[in-house]
Each structure stands twice: as C-alpha cells, then as structure tokens.
Amino acid sequence: MKRGIFVGFGLAAIMGLANVGFHSVTMAEEGKQVRVNLPIKRLTSEMENRVTNMIEGILEGNLDYVKQEAAALPDLGKKILDNFFPRGQWFMVAEALNPEETKKRREVFTSFVNKMDAQVKEIQKAADTKDEGATLNAVTNLIQKTCIECHTFYLK
C-alpha cells in the first residue's frame, strides 16, 4: 500500500509539472508561427487540484470525497474543450492557419475527455467497494491514461 501511495504522489507531481507548459500552444504553417495563450490555465489547475484532493481523500480513507472530486473532472474537461474550440481566439487563428491540424486537435482532445469520463466511472466504482488500494489504482490509471497522454500529445 505504501508503494502505491508514493506512486500516486509521484504521478500527481508529474501531472503538475506537465501542466506548467500546457497553457500556451504554438502552431506553424508556411514559416509563420503564432503563439497563443489559452484561457484554460485556470481549468487545468482546478483539474490538478481535484486529482490531488482524490489522493488525499484516499490517504484519509474518505472515499466518498474521492468520488465527489472525481465527479467534477468530466465537466472541467468539457469546459476546456469549449474554451479551446470553437469559441476562443486560439481557434479562430489556428483554423485560419491550418484547418486540418485544428480538426485533428479537437478530435484528439475529445477522445481524451471521453477517456476521462470512463476513468472517472472506474474511480467511482472502486470507491464504492471501499477498497483504498483499488481506488488508488483507478486514480493512477486516470493520471496515466488521460492526463499524461494528453499532456504528452499537446506538449510535443
């Protein structure tokens, strides 16, 4: 159990570090580069806080709190999707520069939001069993299968 807790904290720290560069994107086409600061930093920070709160809830044995924090994540993901595409200034600039790249980014991010929804259901199911180890594994899977993969895709 101790090893799992350390892994959980380590993954949360990695997610926090990856989040540092997530608030801006550079797109290039035909030698032109546009750097756009996205209005999603607040939302990604809130997601990071919710994941940290889930780990703390597991450590405290408060799995109902873990379920509550997990339940907030899909809504935050959808808000990021709404701010990233199509309402934001970033979308208008990016769409003009490279419509195919913009379409691909939307599809990929939508798949990450869908993965997050599925992982949240797994966290809630594990928390319902009152098994802290299984709940920690479900949170770890969330971090690995959605957070890290998404950050890796968008930060490459």
C-alpha positions in Angstrom: 0.0 0.0 0.0 2.8 2.4 0.8 4.4 1.9 -2.6 1.0 2.7 -4.2 0.7 5.9 -2.2 4.2 7.0 -3.3 3.4 6.2 -6.9 0.2 8.2 -6.6 2.1 11.2 -5.3 4.7 10.9 -7.9 2.2 10.8 -10.7 0.4 13.8 -9.3 3.7 15.7 -9.2 4.4 14.7 -12.8 1.0 15.9 -13.8 1.6 19.3 -12.1 5.0 19.7 -13.8 3.5 18.8 -17.2 0.8 21.4 -16.6 3.3 24.2 -16.4 3.7 24.4 -20.2 0.1 23.4 -21.1 -1.3 27.0 -21.1 0.2 28.0 -24.5 0.4 26.5 -27.9 2.4 27.3 -31.0 1.1 26.5 -34.4 3.1 26.9 -37.6 2.4 26.8 -41.2 4.4 28.1 -44.2 7.0 29.6 -41.9 4.5 31.6 -39.8 4.3 31.0 -36.1 1.5 32.1 -33.8 1.9 31.7 -30.1 -1.5 31.9 -28.4 -2.1 31.9 -24.6 -5.1 29.8 -24.0 -7.8 30.7 -21.5 -7.7 27.2 -20.0 -4.9 27.5 -17.4 -7.5 28.0 -14.6 -9.4 24.9 -15.6 -6.3 22.7 -15.8 -5.2 24.0 -12.4 -8.6 23.1 -11.0 -8.3 19.6 -12.5 -4.9 19.2 -11.0 -6.3 20.2 -7.6 -9.1 17.7 -7.9 -6.7 14.9 -8.6 -4.5 15.9 -5.6 -7.7 16.0 -3.5 -8.6 12.5 -4.6 -5.2 11.2 -3.5 -5.6 13.0 -0.2 -9.0 11.5 0.2 -7.6 8.0 -0.3 -5.0 8.6 2.3 -7.6 9.8 4.8 -9.9 6.9 4.0 -12.6 9.3 2.8 -13.7 7.5 -0.5 -16.9 9.5 -0.7 -14.8 12.6 -1.0 -12.8 10.9 -3.8 -16.0 10.1 -5.7 -17.1 13.8 -5.3 -13.8 15.1 -6.6 -13.7 12.6 -9.5 -17.3 13.6 -10.5 -16.1 17.2 -11.2 -13.5 16.2 -13.7 -15.6 15.4 -16.8 -17.3 18.8 -16.5 -13.9 20.5 -16.4 -12.7 18.6 -19.4 -15.8 19.7 -21.3 -15.2 23.3 -20.3 -11.6 23.0 -21.6 -13.0 21.6 -24.8 -15.4 24.5 -25.1 -12.8 27.1 -24.4 -10.2 25.5 -26.7 -12.6 25.1 -29.6 -14.5 26.8 -31.1 -15.2 29.9 -29.0 -11.7 31.0 -28.2 -9.4 33.4 -30.1 -7.0 30.5 -30.4 -9.5 28.6 -32.5 -10.0 31.4 -35.0 -6.3 32.0 -35.5 -5.5 28.3 -35.7 -8.4 27.5 -38.0 -7.2 30.2 -40.4 -3.6 28.8 -40.3 -4.3 25.1 -40.5 -7.9 23.8 -40.5 -6.8 20.1 -40.7 -4.5 20.4 -37.7 -7.2 22.2 -35.7 -9.7 19.4 -36.6 -7.3 16.8 -35.5 -6.6 18.5 -32.2 -10.3 18.7 -31.5 -10.8 15.0 -32.2 -7.9 14.0 -30.1 -8.9 16.2 -27.2 -12.5 14.9 -27.4 -11.1 11.4 -27.2 -9.2 12.4 -24.0 -12.3 13.8 -22.5 -14.1 10.5 -23.3 -11.3 8.5 -21.7 -11.5 10.7 -18.6 -15.3 10.0 -18.3 -14.6 6.3 -18.5 -11.8 6.5 -15.9 -13.9 8.6 -13.5 -16.6 5.8 -13.6 -13.8 3.3 -12.7 -12.7 5.5 -9.8 -16.3 5.8 -8.5 -16.8 2.0 -8.9 -13.6 1.3 -7.0 -14.6 3.8 -4.3 -17.9 2.1 -3.9 -16.1 -1.1 -2.9 -14.4 0.9 0.0 -11.1 -0.6 -1.2 -8.5 2.1 -0.9 -5.9 0.2 -2.9 -8.3 -0.3 -5.8 -9.3 3.3 -5.7 -5.7 4.4 -5.8 -5.1 2.2 -8.8 -8.1 3.7 -10.5 -6.8 7.2 -9.9 -3.4 6.2 -11.1 -4.9 4.9 -14.3 -6.7 8.2 -14.7 -3.4 10.0 -14.5 -1.6 7.6 -16.8 -4.3 7.1 -19.4 -5.7 10.6 -19.7 -3.6 13.3 -18.0 -0.1 12.2 -19.0 -1.2 11.0 -22.5 -3.0 14.3 -23.2 -0.1 16.5 -21.9 2.4 14.4 -23.9 0.3 14.9 -27.1 -0.2 18.6 -26.6 3.3 19.4 -25.4 5.2 17.5 -28.1 
